[in-house]
Amino acid sequence: MGIFEEAKGKAKEVVADATDNDKLKAEGAAQADKGEAETEATKARAEAKAHEAKAEAHEEAQEAAEDAK
């Protein structure tokens, strides 16, 4: 999950800063970036699904209006 990946990455960055470990810092930054991207992708999918449902509802209303004629 994106939020957990982001949190783990940030935690690694904090530990890396405290231990002066550049490799761990880079790993943490990459993991945080991955988590952020996953979170954004999840939000985008949810938004797309909502738009799709809205469009479907409009289409059904249009078909009902046409059938009523």
C-alpha positions as CSV (number, residue, x, y, z in Angstrom):
1,M,0.0,0.0,0.0
2,G,1.2,3.4,-0.9
3,I,0.9,5.1,2.5
4,F,2.8,2.4,4.3
5,E,5.6,2.3,1.7
6,E,5.9,6.1,2.0
7,A,6.1,5.9,5.8
8,K,8.7,3.1,5.7
9,G,10.7,5.1,3.2
10,K,10.7,8.2,5.4
11,A,11.6,6.2,8.4
12,K,14.6,4.7,6.6
13,E,15.6,8.3,5.6
14,V,15.5,9.4,9.3
15,V,17.6,6.4,10.4
16,A,20.0,7.0,7.5
17,D,20.4,10.6,8.5
18,A,21.1,9.6,12.1
19,T,23.6,6.9,11.0
20,D,25.1,8.9,8.1
21,N,24.2,6.0,5.7
22,D,23.9,7.3,2.2
23,K,22.8,4.0,0.7
24,L,20.0,3.6,3.2
25,K,19.0,7.2,2.6
26,A,18.7,6.6,-1.1
27,E,16.8,3.4,-0.5
28,G,14.4,5.3,1.8
29,A,13.9,8.1,-0.7
30,A,13.1,5.6,-3.5
31,Q,10.7,3.7,-1.2
32,A,9.0,7.0,-0.2
33,D,8.7,8.0,-3.8
34,K,7.2,4.6,-4.7
35,G,4.7,4.9,-1.9
36,E,3.7,8.4,-3.0
37,A,3.2,7.2,-6.6
38,E,1.1,4.3,-5.4
39,T,-1.1,6.6,-3.4
40,E,-1.6,8.9,-6.3
41,A,-2.4,6.0,-8.6
42,T,-5.0,4.8,-6.1
43,K,-6.6,8.2,-5.9
44,A,-6.7,8.5,-9.7
45,R,-8.3,5.1,-10.0
46,A,-11.0,6.0,-7.4
47,E,-11.6,9.3,-9.2
48,A,-11.9,7.6,-12.6
49,K,-14.3,5.0,-11.1
50,A,-16.5,7.8,-9.7
51,H,-16.6,9.6,-13.1
52,E,-17.5,6.3,-14.8
53,A,-20.4,5.8,-12.4
54,K,-21.6,9.3,-12.9
55,A,-21.4,8.9,-16.7
56,E,-23.3,5.7,-16.5
57,A,-26.0,7.3,-14.4
58,H,-26.4,10.1,-17.0
59,E,-26.6,7.5,-19.8
60,E,-29.3,5.6,-18.0
61,A,-31.3,8.8,-17.4
62,Q,-30.9,9.7,-21.1
63,E,-32.1,6.3,-22.2
64,A,-35.1,6.6,-19.8
65,A,-36.0,10.0,-21.2
66,E,-35.8,8.6,-24.8
67,D,-38.0,5.7,-23.9
68,A,-40.6,8.0,-22.4
69,K,-41.0,9.8,-25.7
